[in-house]
Amino acid sequence: MTAEAIRTGVWGVGVWGEKHARVYDALPEATLVGVYDRDPERARVVAERHGCRAFESADALLEACEAVSIAVPTVEHRAAAERAAAAGRHALVEKPMAVTVEEADAMIAAARSARSALQVGQVERFNPALLAARPHVRGPKFIEAHRLALFQPRSLDVDVVFDLMIHDLDAVLDFVGSPPVALSAVGVAVLSGNEDIANARLEFADGCVANLTASRVSQDRLRRIRFFQGDAYLSVDLFEKTCEMLHVDGERLRAILAQGGPAEAGARGAIDRRRLEVAPGEPLALELQAFLGSLRGQGRGAASAEAGRAALAVAAEVRAAMKLRARQWASRTTAAS
């Protein structure tokens, strides 16, 4: 591609899809040619709001653009991605990548066959606080994440693992660099027909353990991930976009203690506690910039399709573990009665 602005479109302009349209409209490296939604009135309103065209069909949108964001319901991701690939268009599909791993494999195969890019909107990767922490996370031994949200009547077609926890699953897999070798999980349905609260424990071959909690029926909003490693502790507040690090200078600590000083004073003197500098930036804008940049050979882009598949595969394992635990509860209740 040339250095000219890339012609972009958005397929599906619900709450999140419109955010894509807004960002594309503002990015100098993009020209938002239009949007398509199965609700023509919704497409018209969004198009007027962002100064672009409301297309009457997905095929017409694909014909007019070079790259497209796919923000339709998850059950429609595969069909949309395959149509984009058949049209030779690059695509960024929102998370979760698909309903099943088999669907994700089909999407990857279609993109490879068409030699078009397929990336996944794991937007939390581009949270400035997590970007600030990344250079300092080395061989974590324990990772703890909490993602709590207020109840909203959307995305109820999937459980909280596919809706919210998948962000943290993707982050953990990205930082650890390998899939878990064992996991366990528990989930409870509260206000919907799917699990609204879930906890998962992941164990990795290098000994790292990750404990993840997600809820979409909480009274407070919280998005935090913490990394514990041999010489440091990092606490990342993804909601407030802050990052604090405690680093222990092992050599200095041993030297102070060897001099016979108080252990408490020695520990304080060897611990560096500071807030890391977090650059400004909207995660979605950073993600879409990376996506467009990768189309020009500038950087690795957003999460790869393979990374999206990996997060989906672990999410599916977590879901299966939750269902197994639910069946165990049910059998014990039945036996007790």
C-alpha positions, -999 to 999 in steps of 0.1 A, spaced: 0 0 0 10 36 -5 15 62 22 -19 76 13 -48 73 38 -63 38 38 -99 36 28 -117 21 58 -152 9 67 -171 -4 97 -194 -34 94 -218 -32 123 -223 1 141 -237 -7 175 -222 10 205 -187 -4 200 -188 -3 162 -196 34 162 -165 39 183 -145 24 154 -162 48 130 -154 78 152 -117 68 155 -113 61 118 -129 95 111 -102 112 133 -71 93 122 -51 110 95 -39 76 82 -75 66 75 -103 77 52 -137 65 66 -156 58 34 -187 44 52 -205 20 74 -230 -8 71 -255 -21 96 -284 -44 92 -305 -16 108 -305 10 79 -316 38 102 -288 31 127 -263 31 98 -277 64 85 -275 81 119 -239 70 124 -229 80 89 -243 115 93 -226 118 126 -192 110 112 -195 124 77 -194 92 56 -218 70 36 -243 45 49 -240 16 25 -271 -5 16 -252 -38 18 -220 -53 33 -208 -62 -2 -211 -26 -13 -191 -14 17 -164 -40 10 -161 -29 -26 -155 7 -15 -129 1 12 -95 -14 16 -98 -24 53 -128 -30 75 -136 -33 111 -161 -61 118 -182 -53 149 -213 -74 143 -225 -99 169 -200 -127 176 -222 -154 160 -218 -135 127 -180 -130 129 -171 -160 107 -194 -152 79 -184 -115 79 -146 -123 80 -149 -148 52 -168 -123 30 -142 -97 37 -114 -122 27 -133 -132 -4 -134 -95 -14 -97 -92 -8 -101 -68 22 -81 -66 53 -101 -70 85 -100 -64 122 -127 -84 139 -138 -76 174 -133 -99 203 -141 -127 209 -128 -137 175 -155 -163 170 -180 -186 188 -158 -216 185 -121 -225 177 -133 -243 146 -148 -210 133 -116 -192 141 -96 -217 121 -119 -212 92 -115 -175 94 -77 -178 95 -77 -202 65 -99 -178 45 -76 -148 52 -45 -168 43 -60 -180 11 -69 -144 1 -35 -131 13 -53 -105 34 -47 -94 69 -69 -107 97 -64 -92 132 -85 -93 164 -97 -64 185 -81 -73 219 -81 -36 227 -67 -39 262 -33 -47 247 -32 -10 238 -41 3 272 -14 29 279 -9 16 315 -3 -20 303 20 -7 276 40 11 304 42 -21 324 53 -43 295 91 -36 295 92 -44 332 74 -77 332 100 -104 331 92 -140 340 62 -134 362 55 -161 389 20 -150 397 -5 -129 378 -38 -117 393 -65 -99 374 -99 -84 384 -123 -71 358 -156 -60 374 -183 -41 355 -218 -28 361 -246 -48 346 -255 -37 310 -281 -54 289 -257 -61 260 -234 -90 250 -257 -114 270 -255 -139 241 -221 -149 256 -210 -155 291 -187 -132 311 -156 -152 301 -162 -144 264 -175 -110 272 -149 -96 297 -124 -122 309 -111 -128 274 -93 -95 277 -72 -107 306 -68 -142 291 -52 -125 261 -30 -104 282 -18 -133 303 -11 -155 273 8 -126 256 30 -119 287 37 -156 295 42 -166 259 26 -201 261 -7 -218 267 -17 -231 302 -10 -267 310 -38 -269 335 -68 -248 346 -99 -248 368 -128 -225 369 -161 -216 385 -189 -195 373 -224 -184 384 -253 -170 364 -270 -141 382 -290 -119 359 -287 -136 326 -289 -171 312 -251 -173 310 -225 -171 337 -222 -134 349 -194 -140 374 -164 -162 368 -130 -171 383 -103 -191 366 -69 -204 377 -44 -211 350 -11 -229 355 18 -227 330 47 -250 323 73 -225 337 55 -225 370 36 -192 366 1 -192 380 -26 -167 369 -58 -161 389 -85 -142 369 -119 -129 382 -145 -113 360 -180 -100 368 -206 -80 349 -230 -77 378 -208 -57 402 -216 -25 421 -182 -10 413 -161 -8 382 -126 -23 384 -100 -33 359 -67 -42 375 -39 -67 367 -9 -74 390 23 -91 382 45 -107 409 80 -117 399 114 -125 415 125 -89 420 95 -68 414 57 -63 418 37 -43 393 1 -31 398 -17 -19 367 -49 0 370 -64 -4 335 -94 18 343 -75 47 358 -45 41 334 -19 41 361 10 17 368 29 13 401 61 -8 404 80 -20 435 115 -32 426 138 -49 450 175 -45 446 187 -79 459 224 -71 460 218 -39 480 194 -57 504 220 -84 511 247 -58 516 226 -38 541 216 -69 560 252 -81 561 262 -49 579 240 -60 607 214 -32 604 177 -37 612 160 -59 587 131 -36 583 153 -6 576 173 -27 552 143 -38 533 130 -2 530 164 10 517 165 -17 490 130 -12 477 123 13 449 86 22 448 75 45 420 48 52 395 57 45 360 51 72 334 21 64 313 18 80 279 -16 95 269 -37 78 244 -70 61 237 -66 23 235 -89 19 205 -72 47 186 -38 31 193 -51 -3 182 -65 10 149 -34 29 142 -14 -2 148 -38 -22 125 -34 3 97 3 7 102 8 -31 99 -9 -30 65 20 -7 54 46 -30 70 50 -8 100 49 -29 132 30 -61 141 -4 -45 143 -32 -54 166 -35 -89 181 -29 -115 154 -56 -139 143 -35 -166 159 -34 -148 192 -72 -142 190 -76 -180 184 -54 -188 214 -74 -166 237 -106 -181 223 -93 -216 229 -84 -209 265 -118 -192 270 -135 -223 257 -115 -244 282 -125 -221 310 -162 -223 299 -160 -261 299 -145 -262 333 -173 -239 346 -199 -262 331 -182 -292 347 -183 -276 381 -219 -266 376 -228 -303 368 -209 -314 399 -229 -289 421 -262 -301 405 -254 -338 411 -245 -332 447 -277 -312 453 -297 -339 437 -280 -366 458 -285 -346 490 -323 -342 483 
